[in-house]
Amino acid sequence: MPRPAYSAEENTTIREDFLDGAIKLFRQVGAEELSLRRLAKHLDISHTKLYRYFGSKEELLIAIRQKILEELQVEMYAQDPTDASATARLRAASYAFCKFAVSNEKEYFFLFSDEIENTRNSKAYLKQRQALFNFIVEIAKQAQVKGQTDLDGRTLANLAWATMHGLFLLHFRGQFVEGRSFEDLFESAMSLLFGPAKDEACGSSGSR
């Protein structure tokens, strides 16, 4: 029996449905244990059908990574107070990033891991990641123009990323010492980077 012919729109919808299922399975078993055959069983479809949409495990993992990055991007854009000062917008973006990280530890590690050797060859992923970083850089440039920071936009954005990433890694691995909590250090870092704190915090919720 010949397989049904789907329109381009139908194929896109099917691929997105399979990808949603893949992300759910990834959250259960992790990247190492995820395979196309295991996903096909999870979705109750033939593995040959799945191969028509994802040619390899690597291709599937890149798609998962891109989808997770998209979730982070949507959250950061949604929390952006566009009418506020540049430093207030940077703080809001940092809080959104932080809350995503502490609520999605597995996904955060996967986003910034070396588990996918050829992610660098994925133009769509690289474009999306660059767009998110440029979003922060442009706000940081506004902060410099307004005299709210002495740093140029790209330097401030890189320092914010390096600071937060370092704090997240230490927090996830339980490596803070000398009686300082993740929340205290995060707030101190935000104040040093963007000015006095406001009444908001990045709490430590569990992973999904």
C-alpha positions in Angstrom: 0.0 0.0 0.0 1.5 3.3 -1.1 2.2 5.8 1.7 -0.1 8.9 1.8 1.2 12.0 0.1 1.2 14.9 2.5 1.3 18.6 1.6 4.3 20.7 2.8 2.1 22.2 5.5 1.0 18.7 6.7 4.6 17.5 6.7 5.6 20.6 8.8 2.8 19.8 11.3 3.7 16.1 11.5 7.4 17.0 12.1 6.5 19.5 14.9 4.3 16.8 16.5 7.1 14.3 16.4 9.5 16.9 17.8 7.1 17.7 20.7 7.1 14.0 21.5 10.9 13.9 21.2 11.3 16.7 23.7 9.0 15.0 26.2 11.0 11.8 25.9 14.3 13.7 26.1 13.1 15.2 29.4 12.4 11.7 30.7 15.5 9.8 29.5 18.1 12.4 28.5 20.1 12.8 25.2 22.3 9.8 25.6 19.4 7.3 26.0 17.3 8.9 23.3 17.2 7.1 19.9 15.0 7.2 16.8 13.8 3.7 17.5 12.9 4.5 21.1 11.2 7.7 20.0 9.2 5.8 17.3 8.0 3.3 20.0 7.2 6.3 22.3 5.1 7.9 19.5 3.6 4.5 18.4 4.8 4.9 14.8 7.2 2.9 12.6 10.8 4.0 12.8 10.9 4.2 9.0 8.2 7.0 9.1 10.2 8.8 11.7 13.3 8.6 9.5 11.5 10.6 6.8 11.5 13.6 9.2 14.7 13.1 11.1 17.5 11.4 9.2 19.7 10.6 12.2 19.8 10.9 16.0 22.1 13.9 15.5 19.6 15.7 13.4 16.9 15.0 16.0 19.1 16.3 18.8 19.8 19.5 16.9 16.1 20.0 16.4 15.4 19.5 20.1 18.2 22.0 21.0 16.7 24.5 18.6 13.2 24.1 20.0 14.5 24.5 23.6 16.4 27.6 22.6 13.1 28.9 21.0 11.3 28.4 24.4 14.0 30.4 26.1 13.8 33.1 23.5 10.0 33.4 23.8 10.2 33.7 27.5 12.9 36.4 27.4 11.0 38.4 24.8 7.7 38.0 26.8 9.3 39.4 30.0 10.9 42.4 28.2 9.6 45.7 29.6 10.1 47.6 26.4 9.2 51.0 27.9 11.6 50.7 30.9 15.2 51.8 31.1 17.9 49.8 29.3 19.3 48.5 32.6 15.8 47.5 33.8 15.4 45.6 30.5 18.7 43.9 31.0 17.7 42.9 34.5 14.4 41.6 33.3 16.1 39.5 30.5 18.6 38.1 33.1 15.8 37.1 35.5 13.9 35.4 32.6 17.1 33.6 31.6 17.8 32.6 35.2 14.3 31.4 35.9 14.3 29.3 32.7 17.7 27.8 33.8 16.8 26.9 37.3 13.5 25.4 36.3 14.9 23.4 33.4 18.3 22.2 34.5 18.5 19.3 32.1 17.5 21.5 29.2 20.0 24.2 30.2 22.9 21.8 30.3 21.9 20.3 26.9 21.7 23.8 25.3 25.3 24.5 26.3 26.8 21.1 26.2 29.1 19.5 23.6 26.8 16.5 23.1 26.1 17.4 19.5 29.4 17.6 17.6 27.9 19.2 14.5 25.6 21.8 16.0 28.0 24.4 14.6 27.0 23.3 11.2 23.3 24.0 11.8 22.7 27.4 10.3 19.2 27.7 11.7 20.4 27.0 15.2 23.3 29.4 15.0 21.1 32.1 13.5 18.6 31.7 16.3 21.3 31.7 19.0 22.9 34.8 17.5 19.6 36.6 17.4 19.1 36.0 21.1 22.5 37.3 21.9 22.1 40.3 19.6 18.8 41.1 21.5 20.9 41.6 24.7 23.7 43.4 22.9 21.3 46.0 21.5 19.8 46.7 24.9 23.2 46.9 26.4 24.2 49.4 23.7 21.3 51.6 24.7 22.5 51.5 28.3 25.8 52.8 27.2 24.3 55.6 25.1 22.1 56.6 28.1 25.1 56.8 30.3 23.9 53.8 32.4 27.1 51.8 32.0 30.7 52.6 31.0 31.0 49.3 29.1 30.3 48.9 25.4 27.2 46.8 24.6 29.0 43.7 23.4 31.3 43.6 26.4 28.4 44.1 28.9 26.4 41.3 27.2 29.3 38.9 27.3 30.1 39.7 31.0 26.4 39.1 31.9 26.4 35.8 30.0 29.7 34.7 31.6 28.6 35.6 35.1 25.2 33.9 34.9 26.6 30.8 33.2 29.2 30.5 35.9 26.7 30.9 38.7 24.4 28.4 37.2 27.1 25.7 36.9 28.2 26.2 40.5 24.6 26.2 41.7 23.6 23.0 39.8 26.7 21.2 41.1 26.3 22.4 44.6 29.7 24.0 44.7 29.0 27.3 46.5 31.0 27.7 49.7 31.5 30.2 52.5 27.8 30.6 53.3 26.7 32.4 50.1 23.6 31.2 48.4 22.9 31.2 44.7 20.1 33.8 45.1 22.4 36.2 47.1 25.2 35.9 44.6 22.9 36.3 41.6 21.4 39.5 43.0 24.8 40.9 43.8 25.9 40.1 40.3 22.9 41.9 38.8 23.5 44.9 40.9 27.2 45.1 39.9 26.3 44.7 36.2 23.1 46.7 35.9 22.7 48.9 39.0 20.6 48.6 42.2 18.3 45.7 42.6 14.6 45.8 42.3 11.9 43.7 44.0 12.4 40.6 42.0 14.5 37.5 42.5 15.6 34.4 40.7 14.4 31.6 43.0 15.7 28.1 42.9 12.9 25.9 41.7 13.4 22.2 40.7 13.9 20.8 37.3 11.0 19.7 35.2 
